[in-house]
Each structure stands twice: as C-alpha cells, then as structure tokens.
Amino acid sequence: MDQFICVRLVQANAMDLTLFQFDYDLTFAAFFMNADKTIYGRFGSRSDRKDATKDISMEGFRGALSAALEMHKGYPANKASIAGKQPRTPRFNTPDEYPSLKGKYQPTLDYEGKVVQSCMHCHQVREAERSFFRADHKPIPDEVLYPWPMLDVVGLRFDPKEKAKVKSVAKGSSAAIAGFKAGDEMLMFEGQPVLSIADLQWVLQSAPQPSTLKARVLRDRKQLDLTLNLKADWRRHTDISWRATTWDLRRMASGGLVLMDATLDERRKAKLAESDLGLRVEYVGQYGDHAVGKKAGFTKDDIIVRVADQTGHMTESELFGYLLQNKMAGTRVPVTVLRAGSRVDLELPMQ
C-alpha cells in the first residue's frame, strides 16, 4: 500500500460520474489509476445482501494491488491494452444533475449540522438512473435494471481469495460450452488485462445483447483463448434481489412486496409444477408508497401464480424486469394468488 497514494471518497455528493463508474450497490469499491486519471482496473464485487465480503478478501485485494503495480510499471507503453477499461460517457456528469436528485443535496457535507441527512449515498445514483426512465414512461433498459452482473450469470464462480481464478463452472452454462474449467486463471477479457473479478464485471456491464466475448486464460502453465457466446436475454437472469437499489424497484413494480420463489414443498402443497410461476409473498410493505401492495389486498404468504398473461416460472428479479419494461406507471396489472388453497384475483398498481 505504501507504493500507492490513497484517496478515500465517503459520499456521492458531486461525485464525478465521468470518472467513477462502478457498482453503486457496493459497500466497498477501489479504483487503481494513474495520476493522469487513466484507470488500470477496479476492485469490489458483491452478490449477497447479508454478507458483503462473500466475494472479496484481503488476499484477492493484495493480488489486485500487485497486478496494478505491474501495470503501472509498463505505463504508458501498455495504454492501448487498457483503453477498454476507461469510463463511458455518462447520462449526467454528477448525481445532482439527475432530475430526481436535483437541488436536494449540496456539493459538500454539512459537518456542522445534519451531516447524515446531507450525505448522498452511492446507491441513490442507480435509483436516480432508473427513475429517469420511469418518470419518462419508458422501459428501463436491461443494463440499468440488471447492473454489474456477477459472473455466475454465465456459469462462472471465482475464488474470492485469488486475483481472478475460476473456482467452478456450472454444467451446461455458457461458460461450460465455451470450454472454461475450474482452476483457469483469467488473464484477459475482451482484450483487457484482468486485475480482479470487478474487471470481469466491467466487461459484462459494457457488453451488448447478444454478445461474443473473447477470454484468455492460463491453464496448466499454458495460455488458451476461449470464446464466450451470450444470448440476447443473458443479463435478465441476474439476481438483483440482494441490492439496496432493488428496494425502490419493489416500490415501482410490486408496491412494496418482497417475493421469494416457493419451495418444492410449498409447490407440492399448492399443486404447482416447477415450471409454474410460484412467488410467495415474504413481506408486505407497511408505509407510504411501499404499502401500495398491502392496500391492493396482498397478504403475507400469498403465492402469486399469474401476473397479467405470465404464468411461467420467474424469479423476483425476472418478474420486476418484465413489469418495469412492459407496464408503465399508472397501469393496474391483474394478479392471481393462491391463499389458503383458493385463488384470489387482485390488481397491482404500477408506480
């Protein structure tokens, strides 16, 4: 660490979105960059609500730091290889330019007064991005609904204690078809040198739908080139239920309901097949706009079996995607639930 100049940002007030582009649901994120603002790589990944350190470790961070130092030694001769790591042009340059945040925060925190209330949280940037589309009565794009996908969406799971080493490959997945194997060390992804799992996520975040992505791995001391083919809907299978920003999506799409996939035992008792839509209401919001589901008549342990014309299996994340891309605010969506063995027809107002 003594070879780095460390700068810490603790709030998003006036954050430069032309430079700091990362997963805004993270508890911790790091950028490795040159003094001229050229980004060498990123660190910080998350896939669990309760365990913020499930996908990161000090060992993995140490590996990323070492790789960043090696990259710095080769700079600027290696500048072309890291061109893909540089920020994209954002919709707005700072968070307070978003309509839903405009005028609500000052550029700096009020340390002499209400410091907590004056602090803009990073997750509010993602919420503002989604609100931008929703307020304009436009479908929220996949890359905004399902941001920064973890690599398990393509069938890869990485060892958090390594820089970027494959721990397992899901059978039949896109990664398995591409030829990835456990133990592979990711060296390059779409021509970009890899410092951490977050670098891999950056490539997925920037990838179109469908995609053909090139990877170079180290296997048994040999470098191999692999091709990862992703279908048009690949991003929609990402789990976003753990994200802080999904709380606002629940307001928009489910009126504050938290939904869980019914267990096999619950499906058996309800006479539902695994292929049927069977989302159990785990929690019903009680206040404000998060109580819309409650006011519409939904109760805890209702099992949703139909939403509009959809009756096939969906996760909560997939259902939110369907609703937020097909049902605009103000629409009342017909929903059928199973309650104590009987079917009950309700209407869920979209927000």
N, C-alpha and C positions, 0 to 999 in steps of 0.2 A: 504493500500500500504506500510505502514511503517514496515510491517512484511515480506516484500519481499526485496531481493537485486535485483535492476533493472539494466539491461544491455540493451543498445539500439544499434541495427545494422542499419546503414543508407545506406549501399550499398552491392552489392553481390560479390565484388572483393574477391577472395579466400575464399568465404563462404564455410563452412564445410557441404557438402551435405550428409555426412553420419549421420548428426545430424539434420540439419534444413531442414526438408521436410514439405512443406506447399503449399498452393495455391499461385503460384508465380505471379498471376494477382492481388493480393490484394494490397490495399493502406496501410492497417494496419493489422499486424498479431502478436499474442503473444504466447509464449510458457511458460507453468508452469512446472518447472523441479527442481529436487533435485540437490545439488552440485555435485553429482556423475554422472550427466547428464541423469539420469532416468527421462523420460517425464511423467508428471502427466496428461497433457492434452494440448489442443490448443484452441485458440480463434481467430475469424476473419472469416467472411463469406461475400460473395458478389454475387449479381445476376443482377446488373443494371449498365450500363455504366455511366450515369449521377449522380446517387445518390449512392455514395459509402457507405453511412450509412443506407441504406434501411433495411439491415438485421442484424445490430448490434446496440447496445445502451449502455450507461453508466450503466443502470440498469442490462442489461444482463452481462456486463463485471464484475460488482460487484458480481453477483451471481456466476460467474465462479471463481473469486478470492476467495470467501468464500469456495466454494467446493474444490478448490485446497489446501487451508489451512487445511481443514478437512482431506483430503487425506494425506497430509504431516504428520499429527499427527499419522496416522496409519502406516507410513512407517518405516521399511521395511516389516512389517508383511503382508501388502497388495500387495507386489511386484508382486505376481503371477497374480493378477487380472488386472494389467496394462501392462502385457507383450505384449499384442496386440497393445498397443499404441506406442511401440518403433519403431524407424526408420527401414526401409527395406534397404537391400544392394543396393546402387545406381549404375547406369551405370558408372559414374565418381565421384571421390571424391570431386572435386572442379569444378566450372563452367569453368575455363580456361583450363580444360582438354578436353572439347568438341572441336572437330575439327574446327567448325565454329567460335569459340571464342579464340582458341589457339593463344597466342602471341599478342593479341590485347589490353590487359589490364595488369597493374602492380598490385601486391597484395594490395597496398595502394593507396589512392587518392593523386593527385598532388595538394595539397592545396596552393602551392606557384606559381602555373601556371594555366593550363587549368583544373580546378577542375571538371567542368561539363563533359567535354569530357573524363576525366579519370575514371568516375564512371560507373560501370557496374550495370544496373538495374535488378531487380529480374525477370522481365518478359523475359529477354534475356535467362534465363536458360531454360524456356519452349520452346522458339523459337529454341534454340540450340538442344534440345532433338528431336524436330520434324524434323529439318534439318538433323540430324544424320541419320534418316531413309530415308528421301527423297533423300539425296545425294547417299545413298547406293542402290537406286532403289528398295526399299522395301515398302510395305504398312505401313502407320502409324497406330499403334495399337489403339484400341478404348480408352484404358486408357490414352494414350498420346494425342489423338485428343480431347477427352471429359473429361478433368481432373476435379477432385474435384466437382462432381455433387452436386447441391443443392438437398434437399430432395423432392422438388416438382416433380422431375423426377419419384418418386414412389407414388406421390399423397399427400405428407405431406407438410404443411406450418406451420412454427413455429413463435411464438411470439418473436420478437427481444428483448423485454423488460424482458423476462424471461430467465432462465438458459437453459432450453430445454423443453418447453411446447408446445404441438400441438395446433395451432390456428384453423386450418381447415383441412379437409380430402376430397380430390377430389372424387366425386361419380364414382364408377366403377373402381377406381385405384387399384394398387397392395396393397396399404396401407388399402384401404377400405375393400378389400377382406380379408386381414389379421386381420381385426377387430379393427383397430385404430379408436379412436374417439377424437373429439375436447376436449381439457381440459386434455388429457393424459400427464403426466409428464414422460419423458424418463429417466429411471434410469440406465439401462444397454443396450448396443447394442453389439451383438456378444461377450458377456461376459465381456465387458469393461465398467467401470463406466463412466458416461457422465457428463462432465463439461460444455459443450456448444454445439451449432449447429456444430461447426467445428469438434468436436469429432465424431459426426454422419457422417460428410462428410469424415473423415479419414477412417471410416469403409467402406463407399461406394467406396472410392478411391481404397481400397485394395481388394474389393470384386471381385471374378471371374464372368464369364458369362457362363451359368446362375448361380444364387445364391439362397441359402436359408439362411436367416439371422434371428437370434434369438433376440428378444427385450423383455425387462421387463419394464413395465410402472406402474405408480401409478395412480389409478383411484378411486375416492371416498374413499380414505384412504386405499385402498386395492392394493396389488401388483399383477399384471397379466402378464403372459408370452404369447407373441404373436410370430407368425412365418411369416416372410415376404418372399414371393417367387418372384424372379425376373427372367424374361425371358432372353434368350440369347442376345437379342438386346436392353436390357433395357437402357444401357448407351447412345445409339445413339439418344435418344430423349431429351438429354440435350441441352439447349440453350447456345451456346458459342459466340453468335454474339456480346455480350457486351464486351468481353475480349480484352485487348490490344494485346494479342498474336494472336488474330484472324486476325489482320491486315496483318501479314505475311502469314497466311493461304490464305487470299484473293489474295495475290500475286501469290502463288503457284497454286491455284485452279481456280480463276476467272480472273486472270490478272488485279486485282485492282478494280473489280466491287463490289459494295455494293448492296445486294439484299434484297428486302422486299417482304413478302407474299402479293399478290394482295388482295385488299379489296373485300368484297362481291359485291359492286357496280362496281368495276373495272372488276371483273369476269363476272358480268352480261352483261356489255357492250362488253366484249371480247368474250361472248358466251362460257365461261369456267365453268365447274362444280367445286364444292368444292373439289372433288376428283382428279381434274386435276392439273398437275404441272403449277403453275402460279406465277413465281417470277418476280417482277418488278425491273428493274434496277434503284435504287435510286440515285446512284452516280457512276461516271466513273473516275477512277484514271487518273491523268494527267502527271505523271512524272516517268521516269525510268522504272523499272520492273513492277510498278503499272499502267503503261499506256499500257500494252500489250492488255488488253481488248479493249481499245479505238482504238488501231492500227488494231485490228481484225475486227473493224466495229461496235461494240456495242455502243449504244447511250442511254442517259437517257430516262427513261420511256418505253424502250423496255420491253415486257413481255415474259419471257422465258417459252416456252411450251414443249420443248423437249431437252434433253441432252443425247446424244448417243441413247440408247434404252429406256431411262427413260422418262415416260410421266405422272406418278402418282404424287400425291401431296407430296412435300418435303419442309421442311423449309430450309433456307440458311445453317444452321448448318448440317442438314442431307445431303444436296447436297454436301457440302465440304467433308463430310465423305465418300460419295460414290466415288467422284472423286479422293481423296487422297489415297484411298485404292484399286482403280481399274485402275487408269490411271497414269502411271508414267511420270516423267518429259520428255519433248520432244514430247509427244503424242499430236496430234491435234484432239480435240473432236468436232464432229458435233453438232451444236446447232441450234434450230429453235426458232425464236422470232416473236411475233406479233408487228408490227409497223404501226401505223395509219390504223389498220384494215387489213393489208396484212401480209402474212407470209414471213419471210426473213430467208434464210439459211446462217449460218456463221460457222466458225471454230474457236474454242478457244484453243490456245496453252497452254499446261500444263508446269509449271516451277518447 
